[in-house]
Amino acid sequence: MSTLSYFSDIEPVHSGVYRNYRGHITNRSPRHYSVELMASGRMYFQQMPGRAHAFSAPTLRWQSPRYTYSYGSLDEGGWEHYFVTFRGSRAEKLYQEGFCRLCGEVFIPVRRVNVFRDLFTAIHHSLLHRSTHNANAVVYLEQVLVRAAEELAGHRNERRHAGELDRICSRINMDPGSKVDFPGLARQMNLSCSHLRKSFTEHTGVAPHQYVLRARLRAAALRLERTDDALKRIARELGLGDPAQFSKTFRRHYGMPPGAYRRSARQGAGR
C-alpha cells in the first residue's frame, strides 16, 4: 500500500487554535467528526438531548455528526480552544472504535495539557500548509487518540489506588511516629517508588515526606497541650530528631518553639 492510499480514507477538514474563545455554539455537523481540547478557562458542554457539563480543568472531548452539541463560555471569561474536524470511512472507525471506546462519556480530563496543545497546534500547521496530502495531520490526530488512551488509563489507576492511599494516610495519622516504608508499599501496590510518590501527592496535595512530617507535628502539638512529656521524649518518639531539630521544625510550622506553644496552650486552657 502506498503512503498516499494509506491516508486517503481519512481527511482532516478544518482546525483551529483560539487562545480566548468566548462564543456560544449550538450546532450539528452532518458529515464531520470533531476532536476538541479546552486547554484552560471555563466552559459548558452538552450533547443534546442530555445534561450539560461544566469544565474548569483541561478537557478533551469528541463530537459525532449524529448529535447536536451546545457549548460555550461558562462565565464569559473565555477558554483556550483547539479543535480538528475530519471525515472519511476511517474517520468513522477512528471515532467509533477509538475515541468512543475510551469511556462512556464524550470527554476526559487531561493532565499533560502541553502534550495535547502541541499535537493540536501541529495538526493546525499541517492543514494550513496542506503538505504531503494531509498525512502529517492524520499522524498527529492518531497520536491524540493514543495520548487520550494513556490519560484515561492514568485516571483509572488513580481510582484503583485511592482506597490503598487512604489506608496509608490513616495508618500514618494513627501512628505518626512509626517509620513508613514507602518503597515496600510501592512494591505491594505494584508501583514504582516515583509512581507512588506522584499518586500520593496528587491524592493528598502534598508529597509523602511532607504528609508524614505534618502528621508528626500535629501529634507533637497535642502532646505539648495535654502532657508534661519532655521535649526530648516527644521528639524521639515521633521521629522528629533531637530537641534542637524538633524545636526548629516546630517553630517553622507553628510560628513559635515547642515550649512557648505549650505555655500558650496552657494559658489559653486556664482562661
TANORQUI-V988440 format. One record per residue. RES is the residue in one letter. SS is DSSP state (hx for helix, st for strand, lp for the rest). PHI is phi in radians with two decimals (none if undefined). PSI is psi in whole degrees, -180 to 180 (none if undefined). Layout:
RES,SS,PHI,PSI
RES,SS,PHI,PSI
This chain:
M,lp,none,132
S,lp,-1.31,160
T,hx,-1.04,-40
L,hx,-1.13,-44
S,hx,-1.20,-30
Y,hx,-1.05,-37
F,hx,-1.65,-1
S,lp,-1.34,-18
D,lp,-1.66,10
I,lp,-2.45,131
E,st,-2.23,107
P,st,-1.14,129
V,st,-1.77,-47
H,st,-2.63,154
S,st,-2.61,165
G,st,-2.73,150
V,st,-2.31,112
Y,st,-2.19,118
R,st,-1.30,-26
N,st,-2.60,75
Y,st,-1.49,132
R,lp,-2.17,8
G,lp,-1.31,172
H,st,-2.22,125
I,st,-2.23,135
T,st,-2.33,110
N,st,-2.78,173
R,lp,-2.39,135
S,lp,-1.93,97
P,lp,-1.02,-27
R,lp,-1.94,-9
H,lp,-2.02,142
Y,st,-1.68,159
S,st,-2.53,139
V,st,-2.13,132
E,st,-2.37,151
L,st,-2.23,126
M,st,-1.72,104
A,st,-1.45,-28
S,st,-2.83,165
G,st,1.77,-164
R,lp,-2.40,134
M,st,-2.62,165
Y,st,-1.97,156
F,st,-2.59,137
Q,st,-2.51,128
Q,st,-1.62,121
M,st,-1.74,136
P,lp,-1.36,150
G,lp,2.82,174
R,lp,-1.48,153
A,st,-1.47,147
H,st,-2.10,141
A,st,-1.85,138
F,st,-2.19,135
S,lp,-2.34,17
A,lp,-2.37,156
P,lp,-0.90,131
T,st,-2.47,137
L,st,-1.85,138
R,st,-2.54,164
W,st,-2.42,153
Q,st,-2.28,142
S,lp,-1.87,151
P,lp,-1.20,-8
R,lp,-1.38,-18
Y,lp,-2.15,159
T,st,-1.70,139
Y,st,-2.14,146
S,st,-2.23,130
Y,st,-2.76,161
G,st,3.08,-175
S,st,-1.21,133
L,lp,-1.35,-34
D,lp,-2.34,21
E,lp,1.15,9
G,lp,-1.50,-10
G,lp,1.47,170
W,st,-2.54,161
E,st,-1.51,112
H,st,-2.04,129
Y,st,-2.26,142
F,st,-2.70,160
V,st,-2.53,135
T,st,-1.89,148
F,st,-2.62,162
R,st,-2.63,173
G,lp,2.05,168
S,hx,-1.11,-41
R,hx,-1.32,-22
A,hx,-1.08,-44
E,hx,-1.14,-41
K,hx,-1.13,-42
L,hx,-1.05,-39
Y,hx,-1.25,-53
Q,hx,-1.22,-45
E,hx,-1.64,-13
G,hx,-1.82,-80
F,hx,-1.07,-45
C,hx,-1.19,-27
R,hx,-1.43,-8
L,hx,-1.13,-42
C,lp,-2.84,168
G,lp,-1.22,-27
E,lp,-1.53,178
V,lp,-1.82,22
F,st,-2.70,155
I,st,-2.45,144
P,st,-1.26,147
V,lp,-2.17,142
R,lp,-1.75,-39
R,lp,-1.54,64
V,hx,-1.09,-32
N,hx,-1.14,-31
V,hx,-1.08,-45
F,hx,-1.26,-37
R,hx,-0.95,-48
D,hx,-1.11,-41
L,hx,-1.16,-46
F,hx,-1.14,-38
T,hx,-1.14,-39
A,hx,-1.14,-40
I,hx,-1.04,-47
H,hx,-1.06,-45
H,hx,-1.16,-38
S,hx,-1.09,-41
L,hx,-1.28,-31
L,hx,-1.09,-39
H,hx,-1.62,-15
R,lp,0.89,41
S,hx,-1.45,153
T,hx,0.80,41
H,hx,0.94,43
N,hx,1.21,7
A,hx,-1.05,-42
N,hx,-1.06,-43
A,hx,-1.09,-38
V,hx,-1.16,-42
V,hx,-1.06,-44
Y,hx,-1.14,-37
L,hx,-1.11,-41
E,hx,-1.15,-32
Q,hx,-1.16,-35
V,hx,-1.02,-44
L,hx,-1.09,-45
V,hx,-1.06,-46
R,hx,-1.17,-35
A,hx,-1.11,-41
A,hx,-1.10,-39
E,hx,-1.13,-41
E,hx,-1.08,-46
L,hx,-1.12,-40
A,hx,-1.06,-38
G,hx,-1.11,-41
H,hx,-1.15,-39
R,hx,-1.16,-38
N,hx,-1.12,-39
E,hx,-1.08,-45
R,hx,-1.12,-38
R,hx,-1.15,-35
H,hx,-1.61,-3
A,hx,-1.04,-43
G,hx,-1.11,-42
E,hx,-1.13,-39
L,hx,-1.17,-38
D,hx,-1.07,-40
R,hx,-1.18,-38
I,hx,-1.10,-45
C,hx,-1.09,-42
S,hx,-1.09,-42
R,hx,-1.11,-41
I,hx,-1.10,-45
N,hx,-1.22,-31
M,hx,-1.32,-34
D,lp,-2.42,70
P,lp,-1.15,-22
G,lp,-1.35,-16
S,lp,-1.32,149
K,lp,-1.26,136
V,lp,-1.78,119
D,lp,-1.55,81
F,hx,-1.12,-40
P,hx,-1.04,-40
G,hx,-1.15,-40
L,hx,-1.12,-39
A,hx,-1.07,-43
R,hx,-1.10,-41
Q,hx,-1.08,-32
M,lp,-1.62,4
N,lp,1.02,41
L,lp,-2.14,156
S,lp,-1.33,162
C,hx,-1.06,-40
S,hx,-1.17,-37
H,hx,-1.18,-43
L,hx,-1.09,-43
R,hx,-1.06,-43
K,hx,-1.16,-46
S,hx,-1.12,-41
F,hx,-1.10,-44
T,hx,-1.12,-42
E,hx,-1.18,-33
H,hx,-1.30,-39
T,hx,-1.85,-20
G,lp,1.61,-7
V,lp,-2.41,157
A,lp,-1.17,156
P,hx,-0.94,-46
H,hx,-1.17,-32
Q,hx,-1.23,-37
Y,hx,-1.10,-45
V,hx,-1.10,-44
L,hx,-1.06,-44
R,hx,-1.14,-38
A,hx,-1.11,-40
R,hx,-1.18,-40
L,hx,-1.19,-37
R,hx,-1.09,-43
A,hx,-1.13,-39
A,hx,-1.10,-42
A,hx,-1.07,-41
L,hx,-1.13,-41
R,hx,-1.20,-34
L,hx,-1.13,-38
E,hx,-1.28,-36
R,hx,-1.91,-12
T,lp,-2.29,170
D,lp,-1.84,18
D,lp,-0.99,141
A,lp,-1.14,150
L,hx,-1.04,-37
K,hx,-1.07,-41
R,hx,-1.20,-44
I,hx,-1.06,-46
A,hx,-1.09,-44
R,hx,-1.16,-47
E,hx,-1.27,-22
L,lp,-1.82,9
G,lp,1.18,35
L,lp,-1.85,20
G,lp,1.43,-162
D,lp,-1.37,169
P,hx,-0.96,-38
A,hx,-1.16,-43
Q,hx,-1.16,-42
F,hx,-1.01,-47
S,hx,-1.08,-42
K,hx,-1.13,-45
T,hx,-1.18,-42
F,hx,-1.11,-43
R,hx,-1.12,-40
R,hx,-1.08,-34
H,hx,-1.49,-41
Y,hx,-1.85,-7
G,lp,1.49,3
M,lp,-2.73,156
P,lp,-1.21,164
P,hx,-1.01,-42
G,hx,-1.08,-45
A,hx,-1.13,-37
Y,hx,-1.10,-42
R,hx,-1.12,-44
R,hx,-1.12,-42
S,hx,-1.11,-41
A,hx,-1.16,-39
R,hx,-1.20,-40
Q,hx,-1.13,-40
G,hx,-1.13,-39
A,hx,-1.21,-25
G,hx,-1.49,-6
R,lp,-1.20,none
